[in-house]
Amino acid sequence: MQKIIPHLWFDKEADEATKFYMSLKNNNLLQKSYLDNPRGTVQ
C-alpha cells in the first residue's frame, strides 16, 4: 500500500496556518513549511 502525503497550499496567511498546525497536540502533522513563493517565467 502506498503512503498518502497530503500537501496544503496557502496563497495567504501561510504563517498563521503553520502556527495552527504546530499548536496541535499531534504536531508531527507538519514536516516542512515553505514561505517563499518563487515567481518568474518558464522557458
Beta strands, then each sheet from edge to edge (+ up, - down):
end
